[in-house]
Amino acid sequence: MKKSLLFILAGAVLATMLVSCEVSPVDDSTTQNKRVRDAWVRVNYGSDYVALTESGIYILEETPGSGSAVKDSTYCFVHYSMRNLDGTYTKTTDPQVAKMNLGTYSDTLYWSPAIWRIADYTENDGVRELLSKMKTGGKVTAIVPPELSSITYPEHYNTYYTSHNPEFSKNTIYEISLEKTVTDIEQYEFDLLKNYADKYWGGLDSTLRGYYFKKLKENPAEGDTIVDGTSVDVYYSGHIIDGITDSFLFDTNIADTARMYRRYSSDNQYSALSVVYKKDSDECISANTLVDGFAIAMSEFKYDEEAVVFFSSSYGYENEGSGTIPGHCPLVFYIRTPKK
């Protein structure tokens, strides 16, 4: 960081500057926001900022990356924070910022990098412009004007998306750290799964592409086969595979497991999950509201068995994610069926 920002002093000087500005006959919000932005930079940085882009973005601070340059199709793993010009943080993926500035930190949340891609048009014009200038390992702090906080979609995009994208009304400071870039996100997940299989399961082979299954306890009794269409009580725990700890617990209906991972809540009942058993994996998927990987695993069970199953996001929450689970995230489930 080049300097600490003295927001209280800056606010007072900024207010004086704005009062003294000559008001033009047509003073629209874009002009007003530019005046505020220019004055804020003069007070806090003077001329000691990195650049002012043609589109109106002030790049305040920058640490160039030494890795791959970002392309339109690159999957970018980024940590970022957003704050107003008065220093108030409004959003972050950084747990330390959440803990110290937002008061929203919780260790029950999975603090993962966001995955941005210029070609997906999921981020606003200003953020995509900043991303296009970065390399892996780089960091940038910049002010994105409100007029760049919308998304300019290609002409072939459905107008529903263009007309329902909300715009921010204030100048916003983005702090962006580009942690890593991936060109083939599917292969990235496959590599995570292969490494997980090698590290924890002795080089277990996949039974489907991006899908691994292993019985931990088998029941050889023929009479304990589950009849098609039977509802079975199932106990499970679900974890995130990230190539780092590979142990974050995002869900369980086992009280002791929740306690072990410090996720126990007295608000949860920790009761068995009722699953409709189907021997055909496609039918098991259709008969239940489970992610596909979990349902496929259930089709392999008898009574009184335990298994581990781990799979790519194509069998899970795909690119959207769910709750604390990010998109493009492989998952692992430990599953147990009851005695007959």
One Martini backbone bead per residue (centre of mass of N, CA, C, O) as a GRO file, in nm:
protein
  340
    1MET     BB    1   0.097   0.035   0.021
    2LYS     BB    2   0.132   0.380  -0.010
    3LYS     BB    3  -0.113   0.465   0.184
    4SER     BB    4  -0.305   0.593   0.411
    5LEU     BB    5  -0.650   0.659   0.468
    6LEU     BB    6  -0.794   0.974   0.555
    7PHE     BB    7  -1.126   0.990   0.584
    8ILE     BB    8  -1.199   1.227   0.766
    9LEU     BB    9  -1.028   1.442   0.630
   10ALA     BB   10  -1.123   1.389   0.343
   11GLY     BB   11  -1.421   1.462   0.388
   12ALA     BB   12  -1.379   1.761   0.457
   13VAL     BB   13  -1.225   1.847   0.202
   14LEU     BB   14  -1.427   1.741  -0.002
   15ALA     BB   15  -1.665   1.917   0.076
   16THR     BB   16  -1.524   2.186   0.009
   17MET     BB   17  -1.475   2.128  -0.289
   18LEU     BB   18  -1.774   2.082  -0.374
   19VAL     BB   19  -1.885   2.362  -0.291
   20SER     BB   20  -1.673   2.522  -0.487
   21CYS     BB   21  -1.805   2.413  -0.720
   22GLU     BB   22  -1.916   2.466  -1.025
   23VAL     BB   23  -2.240   2.469  -1.141
   24SER     BB   24  -2.392   2.335  -1.388
   25PRO     BB   25  -2.683   2.338  -1.553
   26VAL     BB   26  -2.597   2.028  -1.616
   27ASP     BB   27  -2.613   1.801  -1.329
   28ASP     BB   28  -2.546   1.503  -1.341
   29SER     BB   29  -2.454   1.208  -1.194
   30THR     BB   30  -2.195   1.162  -1.355
   31THR     BB   31  -2.065   1.437  -1.295
   32GLN     BB   32  -2.080   1.419  -0.986
   33ASN     BB   33  -1.914   1.153  -0.953
   34LYS     BB   34  -1.659   1.269  -1.081
   35ARG     BB   35  -1.607   1.491  -0.877
   36VAL     BB   36  -1.580   1.308  -0.633
   37ARG     BB   37  -1.355   1.131  -0.740
   38ASP     BB   38  -1.141   1.349  -0.799
   39ALA     BB   39  -1.133   1.467  -0.512
   40TRP     BB   40  -1.054   1.210  -0.359
   41VAL     BB   41  -0.783   1.168  -0.504
   42ARG     BB   42  -0.651   1.437  -0.432
   43VAL     BB   43  -0.659   1.393  -0.123
   44ASN     BB   44  -0.528   1.085  -0.110
   45TYR     BB   45  -0.303   1.107  -0.380
   46GLY     BB   46  -0.306   1.307  -0.592
   47SER     BB   47  -0.055   1.198  -0.827
   48ASP     BB   48  -0.019   0.906  -0.660
   49TYR     BB   49  -0.113   0.724  -0.907
   50VAL     BB   50  -0.121   0.505  -1.165
   51ALA     BB   51  -0.417   0.546  -1.321
   52LEU     BB   52  -0.627   0.675  -1.594
   53THR     BB   53  -0.867   0.567  -1.770
   54GLU     BB   54  -1.064   0.617  -2.041
   55SER     BB   55  -1.330   0.513  -1.871
   56GLY     BB   56  -1.261   0.622  -1.546
   57ILE     BB   57  -1.048   0.455  -1.401
   58TYR     BB   58  -0.890   0.433  -1.090
   59ILE     BB   59  -0.559   0.339  -1.038
   60LEU     BB   60  -0.410   0.331  -0.730
   61GLU     BB   61  -0.304   0.026  -0.703
   62GLU     BB   62  -0.013  -0.196  -0.790
   63THR     BB   63   0.061  -0.552  -0.841
   64PRO     BB   64   0.231  -0.723  -1.044
   65GLY     BB   65   0.220  -1.000  -1.221
   66SER     BB   66   0.402  -1.321  -1.323
   67GLY     BB   67   0.194  -1.461  -1.481
   68SER     BB   68  -0.070  -1.514  -1.645
   69ALA     BB   69  -0.267  -1.386  -1.866
   70VAL     BB   70  -0.576  -1.260  -1.925
   71LYS     BB   71  -0.850  -1.407  -2.073
   72ASP     BB   72  -1.167  -1.439  -2.165
   73SER     BB   73  -1.161  -1.772  -2.092
   74THR     BB   74  -1.055  -1.734  -1.818
   75TYR     BB   75  -1.020  -1.868  -1.500
   76CYS     BB   76  -1.064  -1.663  -1.209
   77PHE     BB   77  -0.908  -1.653  -0.895
   78VAL     BB   78  -1.061  -1.437  -0.652
   79HIS     BB   79  -0.996  -1.183  -0.429
   80TYR     BB   80  -1.242  -0.953  -0.281
   81SER     BB   81  -1.326  -0.602  -0.235
   82MET     BB   82  -1.577  -0.360  -0.118
   83ARG     BB   83  -1.592   0.009  -0.121
   84ASN     BB   84  -1.636   0.307  -0.017
   85LEU     BB   85  -1.506   0.629   0.007
   86ASP     BB   86  -1.546   0.611   0.337
   87GLY     BB   87  -1.452   0.285   0.392
   88THR     BB   88  -1.697   0.109   0.351
   89TYR     BB   89  -1.771  -0.212   0.363
   90THR     BB   90  -1.980  -0.444   0.148
   91LYS     BB   91  -1.767  -0.668   0.034
   92THR     BB   92  -1.631  -1.016   0.068
   93THR     BB   93  -1.371  -1.295   0.057
   94ASP     BB   94  -1.226  -1.196   0.316
   95PRO     BB   95  -1.209  -1.292   0.641
   96GLN     BB   96  -1.058  -1.046   0.765
   97VAL     BB   97  -1.247  -0.827   0.662
   98ALA     BB   98  -1.505  -0.946   0.784
   99LYS     BB   99  -1.405  -0.932   1.081
  100MET     BB  100  -1.305  -0.614   1.091
  101ASN     BB  101  -1.546  -0.458   0.896
  102LEU     BB  102  -1.836  -0.635   0.885
  103GLY     BB  103  -1.919  -0.869   1.091
  104THR     BB  104  -1.949  -1.161   0.895
  105TYR     BB  105  -1.796  -1.369   1.029
  106SER     BB  106  -1.770  -1.735   0.966
  107ASP     BB  107  -1.674  -2.077   1.018
  108THR     BB  108  -1.928  -2.190   0.839
  109LEU     BB  109  -1.783  -2.065   0.609
  110TYR     BB  110  -1.657  -2.064   0.277
  111TRP     BB  111  -1.346  -1.903   0.194
  112SER     BB  112  -1.351  -1.843  -0.128
  113PRO     BB  113  -1.282  -1.783  -0.424
  114ALA     BB  114  -1.369  -1.628  -0.692
  115ILE     BB  115  -1.514  -1.689  -1.022
  116TRP     BB  116  -1.388  -1.536  -1.309
  117ARG     BB  117  -1.517  -1.436  -1.645
  118ILE     BB  118  -1.531  -1.243  -1.910
  119ALA     BB  119  -1.716  -1.426  -2.107
  120ASP     BB  120  -1.973  -1.446  -1.896
  121TYR     BB  121  -2.103  -1.175  -1.791
  122THR     BB  122  -2.106  -1.148  -1.447
  123GLU     BB  123  -1.947  -0.888  -1.459
  124ASN     BB  124  -1.867  -0.582  -1.469
  125ASP     BB  125  -1.709  -0.367  -1.673
  126GLY     BB  126  -1.487  -0.274  -1.474
  127VAL     BB  127  -1.387  -0.552  -1.377
  128ARG     BB  128  -1.317  -0.665  -1.660
  129GLU     BB  129  -1.105  -0.453  -1.723
  130LEU     BB  130  -0.914  -0.516  -1.489
  131LEU     BB  131  -0.872  -0.818  -1.550
  132SER     BB  132  -0.744  -0.773  -1.842
  133LYS     BB  133  -0.469  -0.639  -1.691
  134MET     BB  134  -0.395  -0.908  -1.557
  135LYS     BB  135  -0.194  -1.125  -1.352
  136THR     BB  136  -0.081  -1.373  -1.195
  137GLY     BB  137  -0.044  -1.236  -0.862
  138GLY     BB  138  -0.206  -0.988  -0.877
  139LYS     BB  139  -0.284  -0.643  -0.776
  140VAL     BB  140  -0.578  -0.423  -0.715
  141THR     BB  141  -0.670  -0.071  -0.678
  142ALA     BB  142  -1.001   0.064  -0.759
  143ILE     BB  143  -1.217   0.295  -0.926
  144VAL     BB  144  -1.558   0.242  -0.998
  145PRO     BB  145  -1.784   0.367  -1.179
  146PRO     BB  146  -2.123   0.357  -1.213
  147GLU     BB  147  -2.121   0.336  -1.537
  148LEU     BB  148  -1.940   0.045  -1.485
  149SER     BB  149  -2.168  -0.140  -1.311
  150SER     BB  150  -2.253  -0.265  -1.560
  151ILE     BB  151  -2.363  -0.477  -1.835
  152THR     BB  152  -2.229  -0.535  -2.156
  153TYR     BB  153  -2.388  -0.701  -2.389
  154PRO     BB  154  -2.424  -0.880  -2.636
  155GLU     BB  155  -2.657  -0.883  -2.886
  156HIS     BB  156  -2.733  -1.203  -2.847
  157TYR     BB  157  -2.850  -1.139  -2.590
  158ASN     BB  158  -3.087  -1.141  -2.375
  159THR     BB  159  -3.284  -0.875  -2.264
  160TYR     BB  160  -3.339  -0.962  -1.973
  161TYR     BB  161  -3.046  -0.921  -1.866
  162THR     BB  162  -3.010  -0.619  -1.937
  163SER     BB  163  -3.281  -0.507  -1.782
  164HIS     BB  164  -3.199  -0.673  -1.483
  165ASN     BB  165  -2.942  -0.502  -1.420
  166PRO     BB  166  -2.802  -0.364  -1.164
  167GLU     BB  167  -2.697  -0.046  -1.045
  168PHE     BB  168  -2.469   0.141  -0.915
  169SER     BB  169  -2.460   0.472  -0.740
  170LYS     BB  170  -2.149   0.441  -0.672
  171ASN     BB  171  -1.844   0.473  -0.596
  172THR     BB  172  -1.606   0.194  -0.624
  173ILE     BB  173  -1.387   0.004  -0.434
  174TYR     BB  174  -1.145  -0.223  -0.555
  175GLU     BB  175  -1.005  -0.533  -0.427
  176ILE     BB  176  -0.772  -0.730  -0.618
  177SER     BB  177  -0.683  -1.088  -0.621
  178LEU     BB  178  -0.490  -1.301  -0.828
  179GLU     BB  179  -0.437  -1.629  -0.760
  180LYS     BB  180  -0.556  -1.785  -1.026
  181THR     BB  181  -0.542  -1.970  -1.338
  182VAL     BB  182  -0.779  -2.128  -1.576
  183THR     BB  183  -0.849  -2.293  -1.883
  184ASP     BB  184  -0.945  -2.592  -1.765
  185ILE     BB  185  -1.191  -2.666  -1.545
  186GLU     BB  186  -1.234  -2.969  -1.575
  187GLN     BB  187  -0.938  -3.057  -1.538
  188TYR     BB  188  -0.903  -2.928  -1.263
  189GLU     BB  189  -1.102  -3.120  -1.121
  190PHE     BB  190  -0.971  -3.389  -1.201
  191ASP     BB  191  -0.706  -3.331  -1.052
  192LEU     BB  192  -0.822  -3.307  -0.769
  193LEU     BB  193  -0.940  -3.597  -0.762
  194LYS     BB  194  -0.680  -3.755  -0.818
  195ASN     BB  195  -0.524  -3.645  -0.573
  196TYR     BB  196  -0.728  -3.745  -0.366
  197ALA     BB  197  -0.707  -4.048  -0.436
  198ASP     BB  198  -0.400  -4.069  -0.382
  199LYS     BB  199  -0.388  -3.954  -0.085
  200TYR     BB  200  -0.655  -4.125   0.053
  201TRP     BB  201  -0.713  -4.394  -0.178
  202GLY     BB  202  -0.471  -4.542  -0.328
  203GLY     BB  203  -0.552  -4.477  -0.634
  204LEU     BB  204  -0.830  -4.458  -0.709
  205ASP     BB  205  -1.059  -4.531  -0.946
  206SER     BB  206  -1.271  -4.440  -1.172
  207THR     BB  207  -1.612  -4.518  -1.283
  208LEU     BB  208  -1.636  -4.230  -1.381
  209ARG     BB  209  -1.617  -3.932  -1.509
  210GLY     BB  210  -1.555  -3.771  -1.214
  211TYR     BB  211  -1.602  -4.062  -1.050
  212TYR     BB  212  -1.604  -4.191  -0.709
  213PHE     BB  213  -1.608  -4.532  -0.553
  214LYS     BB  214  -1.630  -4.670  -0.203
  215LYS     BB  215  -1.638  -4.933   0.002
  216LEU     BB  216  -1.615  -4.958   0.363
  217LYS     BB  217  -1.888  -5.136   0.400
  218GLU     BB  218  -1.994  -5.467   0.360
  219ASN     BB  219  -2.284  -5.666   0.257
  220PRO     BB  220  -2.322  -6.014   0.181
  221ALA     BB  221  -2.620  -6.029   0.223
  222GLU     BB  222  -2.885  -6.105   0.023
  223GLY     BB  223  -3.128  -6.016   0.223
  224ASP     BB  224  -3.009  -5.694   0.221
  225THR     BB  225  -3.149  -5.604  -0.014
  226ILE     BB  226  -3.288  -5.338  -0.168
  227VAL     BB  227  -3.594  -5.245  -0.256
  228ASP     BB  228  -3.751  -5.112  -0.495
  229GLY     BB  229  -3.885  -4.803  -0.360
  230THR     BB  230  -3.747  -4.780  -0.098
  231SER     BB  231  -3.725  -4.621   0.205
  232VAL     BB  232  -3.420  -4.477   0.331
  233ASP     BB  233  -3.209  -4.434   0.593
  234VAL     BB  234  -2.966  -4.164   0.595
  235TYR     BB  235  -2.618  -4.108   0.654
  236TYR     BB  236  -2.409  -3.799   0.643
  237SER     BB  237  -2.122  -3.632   0.483
  238GLY     BB  238  -2.007  -3.310   0.357
  239HIS     BB  239  -1.731  -3.213   0.138
  240ILE     BB  240  -1.459  -3.017   0.034
  241ILE     BB  241  -1.261  -3.001  -0.262
  242ASP     BB  242  -0.936  -2.797  -0.279
  243GLY     BB  243  -0.625  -2.901  -0.226
  244ILE     BB  244  -0.578  -2.842   0.088
  245THR     BB  245  -0.777  -2.984   0.313
  246ASP     BB  246  -1.043  -3.149   0.224
  247SER     BB  247  -1.262  -3.085   0.501
  248PHE     BB  248  -1.498  -2.916   0.459
  249LEU     BB  249  -1.802  -2.883   0.627
  250PHE     BB  250  -2.138  -2.839   0.484
  251ASP     BB  251  -2.280  -3.127   0.569
  252THR     BB  252  -2.500  -3.290   0.822
  253ASN     BB  253  -2.684  -3.570   1.014
  254ILE     BB  254  -2.443  -3.584   1.233
  255ALA     BB  255  -2.371  -3.482   1.541
  256ASP     BB  256  -2.075  -3.579   1.590
  257THR     BB  257  -1.961  -3.455   1.333
  258ALA     BB  258  -2.035  -3.162   1.395
  259ARG     BB  259  -1.861  -3.147   1.650
  260MET     BB  260  -1.583  -3.221   1.527
  261TYR     BB  261  -1.622  -2.954   1.320
  262ARG     BB  262  -1.771  -2.717   1.461
  263ARG     BB  263  -2.112  -2.740   1.349
  264TYR     BB  264  -2.293  -2.733   1.579
  265SER     BB  265  -2.662  -2.721   1.617
  266SER     BB  266  -2.958  -2.690   1.801
  267ASP     BB  267  -3.144  -2.636   1.540
  268ASN     BB  268  -3.074  -2.917   1.467
  269GLN     BB  269  -3.183  -3.261   1.436
  270TYR     BB  270  -3.027  -3.500   1.311
  271SER     BB  271  -3.174  -3.664   1.089
  272ALA     BB  272  -3.271  -3.876   0.875
  273LEU     BB  273  -3.247  -3.949   0.537
  274SER     BB  274  -3.484  -3.983   0.288
  275VAL     BB  275  -3.445  -4.251   0.046
  276VAL     BB  276  -3.506  -4.357  -0.274
  277TYR     BB  277  -3.462  -4.666  -0.392
  278LYS     BB  278  -3.252  -4.733  -0.688
  279LYS     BB  279  -3.080  -4.929  -0.904
  280ASP     BB  280  -3.117  -4.717  -1.102
  281SER     BB  281  -2.950  -4.425  -1.133
  282ASP     BB  282  -3.153  -4.250  -1.292
  283GLU     BB  283  -3.393  -4.313  -1.104
  284CYS     BB  284  -3.259  -4.207  -0.845
  285ILE     BB  285  -3.244  -3.917  -0.940
  286SER     BB  286  -3.557  -3.877  -0.999
  287ALA     BB  287  -3.661  -3.972  -0.695
  288ASN     BB  288  -3.469  -3.732  -0.598
  289THR     BB  289  -3.312  -3.439  -0.411
  290LEU     BB  290  -3.025  -3.500  -0.528
  291VAL     BB  291  -2.734  -3.513  -0.614
  292ASP     BB  292  -2.611  -3.712  -0.850
  293GLY     BB  293  -2.372  -3.846  -0.695
  294PHE     BB  294  -2.542  -3.946  -0.457
  295ALA     BB  295  -2.755  -4.111  -0.614
  296ILE     BB  296  -2.561  -4.308  -0.753
  297ALA     BB  297  -2.452  -4.428  -0.489
  298MET     BB  298  -2.726  -4.543  -0.378
  299SER     BB  299  -2.752  -4.771  -0.604
  300GLU     BB  300  -2.507  -4.948  -0.442
  301PHE     BB  301  -2.679  -5.031  -0.199
  302LYS     BB  302  -2.720  -5.170   0.113
  303TYR     BB  303  -2.767  -5.273   0.400
  304ASP     BB  304  -2.527  -5.196   0.612
  305GLU     BB  305  -2.352  -4.951   0.476
  306GLU     BB  306  -2.040  -4.802   0.355
  307ALA     BB  307  -1.931  -4.490   0.190
  308VAL     BB  308  -1.739  -4.330  -0.068
  309VAL     BB  309  -1.792  -4.015  -0.253
  310PHE     BB  310  -1.645  -3.856  -0.548
  311PHE     BB  311  -1.691  -3.540  -0.740
  312SER     BB  312  -1.776  -3.343  -0.973
  313SER     BB  313  -1.978  -3.068  -1.052
  314SER     BB  314  -2.151  -3.231  -1.265
  315TYR     BB  315  -2.271  -3.396  -0.994
  316GLY     BB  316  -2.355  -3.124  -0.860
  317TYR     BB  317  -2.336  -2.755  -0.870
  318GLU     BB  318  -2.155  -2.670  -1.072
  319ASN     BB  319  -2.128  -2.324  -1.156
  320GLU     BB  320  -2.319  -2.210  -0.917
  321GLY     BB  321  -2.373  -2.346  -0.667
  322SER     BB  322  -2.437  -2.365  -0.291
  323GLY     BB  323  -2.419  -2.151  -0.079
  324THR     BB  324  -2.103  -2.232   0.044
  325ILE     BB  325  -2.080  -2.352  -0.242
  326PRO     BB  326  -1.897  -2.337  -0.501
  327GLY     BB  327  -1.820  -2.333  -0.804
  328HIS     BB  328  -1.644  -2.581  -0.933
  329CYS     BB  329  -1.696  -2.816  -0.695
  330PRO     BB  330  -1.576  -3.072  -0.541
  331LEU     BB  331  -1.712  -3.367  -0.379
  332VAL     BB  332  -1.764  -3.535  -0.052
  333PHE     BB  333  -1.914  -3.847   0.062
  334TYR     BB  334  -2.046  -3.993   0.356
  335ILE     BB  335  -2.218  -4.313   0.371
  336ARG     BB  336  -2.510  -4.454   0.557
  337THR     BB  337  -2.679  -4.746   0.622
  338PRO     BB  338  -2.901  -4.933   0.768
  339LYS     BB  339  -3.032  -5.175   0.917
  340LYS     BB  340  -3.288  -5.408   0.855
   0.00000   0.00000   0.00000
